[in-house]
Amino acid sequence: MDKGAAPAGVVDFQGSPVWAGKGGAMTYGDTEAYFKLKLGVVYEMRIRARNYVGTSDWADRSAAAAATGFTPYGTEKINRMKVEYLLNGGTLILAGGGASNTKTGNYTEYKNWAGTDIALLKIDNDDPSANQLKKGGSRFQKWVGATGTEVTESDYQNLSVTASFGSSVTSSVSGPDATKDVELSDITVTYGTAASPTANTITLSANGTYIVPKTTGTPAEATNLKITLGGTGYTNIKFELTYNGSQTILPFDGASTNSCKLVLNDYSTGKIQVRVIADTSNATGMSQTLTFDLQ
C-alpha cells in the first residue's frame, strides 16, 4: 500500500539522527520509541500519524507510566545535563565517606533540568556528615566558571566549574630556594598519553620554563608528564611539587624509584614547579628545580 510522499520539510522518523529504535519500533502500528538525545539540550515532543490517507493532528505529551527502567516525564521539560566539577588538586569526600565516595581529579553529576535552576554541589568542611573538599591546608571557597566568577547554580546546559581554594584558578608558583646541584643532564622529562608518556621529550636548559599542553593525542586526553632522574650515585630520590603555594612529595611512577608522573588535567592552567631532590656519597639534599607552564 502506497503511504505517499513525506510533506515538504518533514524528516521521516526512521531516518532521523535521534531515532534509536527498539527492534524495529517505532514504525507503523507500534506504540513505543527510543530516542538518542544530546546532553545539555531542552527537547519538546509531540506525535502524529502519517499514512496514505494523510496526516493527523499533533498530540501533545501528557503524564503517563514509564517503560521499565526509565524515569517518567509528565509535562515538564525534557532534559539531561552534565555538571563537571574540576577539583583543582583537592580531594572530594561525598557525604557518607568511604573509598567509593572519595574522588580526585574530576567529579561528574548528571541532572534533569525541569525549568528551575539547580544548585551546585554544596561543600561544608565544618560538617563531618556533609560533602568535604580539601586540598592540604587550603580551605574550599567556591565553584568558579571559565572567567573566574563564582557559579552557584546550573540551568539546562552542560557546565564545567573549578574548585577555588582562595587563590587564583590560573596557578602561579614561587617555590623554595634551592641549590641547583643535580645535573640537568641527568634528568629526563617526557610527556604524552597515559599509554605513551615518553612520546615527547623536553630539552632542558638552565633557568628554563617548559610549556606543556594539558591534553594530547587524538582524540585528546589528559597529558601524562614523566620526570626521571638518571645518572649514577643518586640515593634517596624525591620529587617535590609546588602548586598554588603548597609543596607536596610526589609518589614514584609505579615500581620505579627514580621517576614520577603527573596527570596534567589534575592541575589548573598556569605554572607548576617540580624540584628533583637526591643525595650522593658526597652531599645530601642536592636538587634541581623545573618550572612547567601548563597550557
N, C-alpha and C positions, 0 to 999 in steps of 0.2 A: 504494500500500500504506500503510495507516494505521500510523504508528510510535508511536502512543499519546501521551498527555499526559505532560509532564515531572513527575517526583516533586516533592512539596512542597519548597520551598526551593532547588531546583536552577535555575540560570540557564542557558539554552541558550547554548552556547559562541559560536555565531554572533552572538548579540545582546549579548555581554558587552563591557565597555569595553576589555578587554585584547586582543581579537581583532583582528589586523592583516590577516589574510587572505593569500592567495597565489594570486590569480587564481581564487578560489573555495575554496581549501583553508583550513582543514581541515573538510570536511563529511563526507559518507558515502563510505567507500571510499578516502579519501585517507590519506597517511602522514606528511605534514609540516604544520606550522603555524607562523605568525609571531605573536609577542606584543608588545604595546606596554606595557612595564613602566616604573614610576616609578624615578627615581634615589633612592638612599638608603633603599631598602626591601629586605628579605630575602624571597625567594619560595621556595616548595617546589611541585613539580609532580608530578602522577601522572595517569594516564589510565585511562578505562574506556569501554566501548561501551554504547550505549543504543539500542534499537530496539523494534519491536512485540513482540518475544519477552520483553524485559525488560532488565535492567541487569547488566553483568558485574561481576566483582570488580575492585578497583583494581589497577593495575600500577604499581609504583614505578620510579623512574629507575634507570638503570644507565649505565656508561660506554659511549659509542658515538661513531662518527665524526660529525663536524660537517658541515653543509652548506658548500658553497664560500663562502669569505669570512667564515666565522663561527668563533669560538673554541669548542671543545667543552667541555661541562660533564660531569663524571662524577657523583659523589655529593656533591661539595662544595656549599657554599651558592651559591644563585643571587642575585647582587647586582651592581649597578653604582652607584658613589657618586662624588660630586664633592667635591674639595677646592679651595677658592678661597683663594689667597694674596693678601692686600691688602698691597702693597709699601710703603705709608706714605711715599711720596715718594722711595723708593730705586730703584735700577736693578739688576735681576737679570740676571746673565750666567750662563747654564747651561753646564755642563761642555762643552767643545768650542769655546765662543766663537763669534764671527761675528755678523753682523746678525740672522740668523734666530733665534739663541739669546739675544738681548738683549731684555729685557721691562721695561716700565714700567707704572705703574698697577696692574693686577691680573694674576695668572697663575693658570691653572686646570689641574688634573690630574683625570683620571678613572681610578678604580681598581676592581678587583674584590676584595671582601672575602670570604674563604673560611673565616672562623671565627677568624682570628688578626688582632689589631690591626696596622695598617700604619704604619710610621714616616713622619713628615712629611719634606718636602724638606729635605735636610741642606745647610747653608751652612758653608763653610770658607774664609774670606777669606785664610788663611795658605797655602793650597794653590792655586797658579795653575791647576791642572788640574781643580779641583773647582768646584762651584757658588759663585758670588760674589754677594753682595748688599751694595751700598754706597750711602751717602747723604752726599755731601760728605765731611767728615772724621769723620762718625759711624760707629761700628762696630756691625754687626748683633749683637744679643744673643740673641733667642729669638723664637719664634712665640707669640702670646698670643691667647686667646679673648675673647669679648664682655665677660667680667668682669675682664679684665686678667691672669688667671693663665696660666702657661706651659702650652702644649699641645705634646706630642711625638709623639702617635700619633692615628690615626683608627680608628673602628670602621666599621660598615656605613652609618652615617648621613652625609648631606651635612654638610660642615664648612666654616666660614669662619674664617680666622685672619689676624692682622695682624702685620707685622714690627715688632719693638721694637728701637730703636737706643739703648737705655739711658735713654730718657726716657719720660714718660707718653704712652700712646697717645692720651689726650684732650689735645690740644695746647694750649699756652698760649704767650703771646708777651710779650717785653719788648724792644721794638725800640730802635734807637738814637735818641738825642735829635735832634730836627730842628726847624729854624725853619720855622714854618708860613706861608710867604710865597707859595706858589702858591695862587691864589684858589680856594676851593671852588666858586664859581660857574662856573669854567672846567672843572670835572671832571664827567663824566657816568658813572654806574655803573648798569649794567643786568644782568639775568640772565634765563635761560630755557633752552630746549633747544638742542642743537647747531644745529638748523635755524633757531631763532628766539632768539638770545642777547639780543635787545633787547626781549623781550616785557614785561619788568617793569623799571620804573625805581625806583631807590632815592633818596629825598630825603636829601641830605647836610646835616649840621649840625655846628657846632663841637664837637670832642671827642666825637663820636658813635660808638657801636658799632652795627654794622648786622647784623641777624640775616638769614641767607640759608640756605634749605634746600639740603641736599646733592643732593637729587633733585627733579625737577619734571616736569610733563607727565603725560599719560595715554595709554599706560601709562608708569609712572615711568622716567625715565632721568637720567643724571648732569647736574647743573646746570652750565651754562656761565656764568661771571661775567666780564663785559666792563667794562674801565675805559678811558675815553677822556679825554685832555686836549685841550680845545678852546681857544678864545680865540685871540689873535694875539700874535706876537712871541716865542713859545717856541721854543727850539732845543735840541739835544742831550737830547731827552726820554728818560727811563729810568723803568722800573718795578721797584722793589726789593721782593722778597717776604721777609718774616721768618716763618719756620715752624720750630717746635721749636728755637729758639735760633740758627738759621743764616740768613744772608742770601744771596739769590740774585737776580741780574738776570734778569727775565722776558723772553722773546722777544716781539717785536711780533706782533700778530694778523694773520697773512697778510702782505699787501703794505703794510699800514698802518705809519706811522712815529710815530703818536701814540696807539696803543691796545694793550692786551694782553688776553689771555683765559685764564682758569684753568678747568680741568675739576675740579669740586669733589670728585668721587669719588677723586681722587688724594691727598686730604688727610683727616686724622682729624677727628672731631667736636671742636669747640673753636674757639679763636681763632687767626686769622692776621692779619698786617698787610701792607699794600702801601703803600710810600712812592713818591709821584709826584715825580720829580725833573726839573728843567729849568733851562736858562739863559735869560736875556733880554739885551738890549743893555746893561742897567744892572747886572746881577748874575749870578753863577754859582752853581750848586748850590742854587737855590731848591727848596723841597719842601713837600709836604703828606702827612701820614700818615693812612691809612684803616684802621680796625680792623673786621674781619668776624668774626661769631660763627657758625660753621658748625653746622647742626643737621640 
